[in-house]
Amino acid sequence: MSPAPETAEHELLPRGRSASERAYDYVKARLLDGRFAGGTLLSENDLAHRLGVSRTPVRQALVQLEAEELVELYPKRGALVVPISPSEAEDVLEARMLIEQHCARRAAAAGPDLVGRLRAAIADQEGDVAGFAWADRAFHTAIVEAAGNHILDRQYEALRDRHQRIAAAAVASDPTRIARFIAEHKEILAAIERGDGDAAAALMADHLRSSHELARRPRGG
């Protein structure tokens, strides 16, 4: 368990939201993209200093994140970033396989609007390594939404944060594998563009398994 950095450049938050909402947005974004990795102990004082706010809104944000099972609060010590457990990763994989294979098959009939969204997401992945997990999320979300099933949209929405944390962990374990993930995304896109739903579903399943296996490896392993 390692502490978050004690010193950090002051970071301005977007205005128009309360201090606790802005602190929540700041911490959650870093939980989802892997900058606050599982096992990291976050300090209320450090976060308040970074954000230029008091400890109270930071504490309120951490309480909300604990309710989402992303952190665990330890009085007078801070908040521990909850690691992704093997059982959680397996559950997420199973749910994603059920939803995303079906949606990839349906998305092959979605037309040029989806193709444009997927190309844009891939371009973002290629252009911003640090933001890969967010662009990966956009790619997969576009395919699910293209299937046109609002119930599945809501089910997938509940998985998105966990999905993104796992994607970030996969990239952190071996950043060189980003190129492979992008190549797999391009193969899925090609299948959708030519209207081959069965191929798109099969490629999606292979891609999800690949990401899952990589995320299970320890960092540097």
C-alpha positions in Angstrom: 0.0 0.0 0.0 1.6 3.2 -1.2 0.6 6.8 -0.4 -0.4 9.2 -3.0 2.3 11.8 -3.8 2.5 14.4 -1.0 3.4 17.2 -3.4 1.6 18.2 -6.5 1.2 21.2 -8.6 -2.0 23.2 -7.8 -4.7 22.1 -10.1 -7.7 24.3 -10.9 -11.1 22.7 -11.1 -13.9 23.7 -13.5 -16.3 26.3 -12.0 -20.1 26.1 -11.8 -20.2 23.1 -9.4 -19.9 22.9 -5.6 -16.5 22.2 -4.1 -17.5 18.7 -3.1 -18.8 18.0 -6.6 -15.6 19.2 -8.1 -13.5 17.2 -5.6 -15.6 14.1 -6.5 -15.1 14.7 -10.2 -11.3 15.1 -9.7 -10.8 12.0 -7.6 -13.1 9.8 -9.6 -11.5 10.6 -12.9 -8.2 9.5 -11.5 -9.6 6.4 -10.0 -11.1 5.4 -13.4 -8.0 6.2 -15.5 -5.6 4.5 -13.2 -3.7 7.4 -11.9 -4.9 6.5 -8.4 -4.2 2.8 -8.6 -5.6 0.1 -6.3 -3.9 0.0 -3.0 -3.1 3.8 -3.0 -3.8 5.6 0.2 -5.3 9.0 -0.5 -4.7 11.8 2.0 -7.5 14.3 2.6 -4.9 17.0 3.3 -3.0 16.3 0.1 -6.1 16.4 -2.0 -7.4 19.5 -0.4 -4.0 21.2 -1.0 -4.0 20.1 -4.7 -7.4 21.4 -5.3 -7.3 24.6 -3.2 -10.3 23.7 -1.1 -10.9 22.8 2.6 -10.9 19.2 3.8 -14.7 19.1 4.3 -15.6 18.9 0.5 -12.9 16.4 0.0 -14.2 14.2 2.8 -17.7 14.5 1.3 -16.4 13.4 -2.0 -14.6 10.4 -0.5 -17.8 9.4 1.4 -19.6 9.3 -1.9 -16.9 7.3 -3.6 -16.9 4.8 -0.7 -20.7 4.3 -1.3 -19.7 3.4 -4.9 -17.2 0.9 -3.5 -14.2 2.7 -5.1 -12.5 3.6 -1.9 -12.5 2.6 1.8 -12.3 5.3 4.4 -9.9 5.0 7.3 -10.4 7.7 10.0 -7.4 10.0 10.5 -5.5 8.2 7.7 -7.4 8.8 4.5 -9.0 6.7 1.9 -7.7 3.5 0.4 -8.3 2.9 -3.3 -10.1 -0.5 -3.5 -8.1 -2.8 -5.8 -10.0 -4.7 -8.5 -10.5 -8.2 -7.1 -10.1 -11.3 -9.3 -13.8 -12.2 -8.7 -15.0 -8.7 -9.7 -12.9 -8.8 -12.8 -14.4 -12.2 -13.7 -17.9 -11.0 -13.1 -17.4 -7.9 -15.2 -15.9 -10.0 -18.0 -18.9 -12.4 -18.0 -21.4 -9.5 -18.1 -19.5 -7.7 -20.8 -19.3 -10.8 -22.9 -23.1 -11.3 -22.7 -23.9 -7.6 -23.6 -21.1 -6.6 -26.0 -21.1 -9.7 -28.2 -24.8 -9.2 -28.8 -24.5 -5.5 -29.3 -21.5 -5.9 -31.7 -23.6 -8.3 -33.8 -26.5 -5.8 -33.9 -24.2 -2.8 -34.5 -23.1 -4.2 -37.8 -26.4 -2.9 -39.2 -26.2 0.5 -37.6 -24.7 2.4 -40.6 -22.2 5.2 -41.1 -22.9 7.3 -38.0 -21.6 4.5 -35.8 -18.6 4.0 -38.0 -17.8 7.7 -37.6 -18.0 7.5 -33.8 -15.7 4.5 -33.7 -13.2 6.0 -36.0 -13.1 9.1 -33.8 -12.6 7.0 -30.7 -9.8 5.1 -32.3 -8.1 8.4 -33.3 -8.3 9.6 -29.7 -6.7 6.3 -28.6 -3.9 6.8 -31.0 -3.4 10.4 -30.2 -3.5 10.4 -26.4 -1.9 7.5 -24.5 -2.6 9.0 -21.1 -6.3 9.2 -22.0 -6.5 5.7 -23.6 -8.9 4.3 -21.0 -11.4 7.2 -21.6 -11.3 6.7 -25.4 -11.6 2.9 -24.9 -14.7 3.5 -22.9 -16.1 5.7 -25.7 -15.5 3.0 -28.3 -17.3 0.3 -26.4 -20.1 2.5 -25.3 -20.8 3.5 -29.0 -21.2 -0.1 -30.0 -23.6 -0.9 -27.1 -25.7 2.2 -27.8 -25.8 1.4 -31.5 -27.7 -1.8 -30.7 -30.7 0.3 -29.8 -31.7 -1.6 -26.6 -32.3 0.9 -23.8 -32.4 -1.8 -21.2 -29.0 -3.1 -22.2 -27.8 0.5 -22.2 -28.7 0.8 -18.6 -27.1 -2.5 -17.7 -23.9 -1.5 -19.4 -24.0 1.9 -17.7 -23.7 0.1 -14.4 -20.5 -1.7 -15.7 -18.8 1.3 -17.2 -16.8 2.5 -14.2 -15.5 -1.1 -13.5 -14.8 -1.6 -17.2 -12.7 1.5 -17.3 -10.7 0.7 -14.2 -9.9 -2.7 -15.6 -8.9 -1.2 -19.0 -6.6 1.3 -17.1 -5.1 -1.6 -15.1 -4.5 -3.5 -18.3 -2.6 -0.6 -19.9 -0.7 0.1 -16.7 0.6 -3.5 -16.6 2.0 -3.2 -20.1 1.6 0.2 -21.9 3.1 -1.3 -25.1 -0.1 -3.4 -25.4 -2.1 -0.2 -26.3 -1.1 -0.8 -29.9 -2.6 -4.3 -29.8 -5.8 -3.1 -28.3 -6.1 -0.4 -31.0 -5.4 -3.0 -33.7 -8.2 -5.2 -32.2 -10.6 -2.2 -32.2 -9.8 -1.6 -35.9 -10.6 -5.2 -36.7 -14.0 -4.8 -34.9 -14.6 -1.6 -36.7 -13.8 -3.2 -40.1 -16.3 -6.1 -39.4 -19.0 -3.6 -38.4 -18.3 -1.4 -41.5 -18.7 -4.4 -43.9 -21.9 -5.4 -42.0 -20.5 -8.7 -40.7 -22.2 -9.1 -37.4 -21.0 -12.6 -36.6 -17.3 -11.5 -37.2 -17.8 -8.4 -35.1 -19.2 -10.5 -32.2 -16.4 -13.0 -32.4 -13.7 -10.3 -32.6 -15.3 -8.5 -29.6 -15.2 -11.7 -27.5 -11.5 -12.2 -28.4 -10.7 -8.6 -27.5 -12.5 -8.7 -24.1 -10.6 -11.9 -23.2 -7.3 -10.3 -24.2 -7.9 -7.2 -22.1 -9.1 -9.4 -19.1 -6.0 -11.6 -19.2 -3.6 -8.6 -19.4 -5.4 -6.8 -16.5 -4.8 -9.8 -14.3 -1.0 -9.5 -14.6 0.8 -7.5 -11.9 2.3 -4.2 -12.9 5.7 -4.7 -14.5 4.9 -8.4 -14.9 
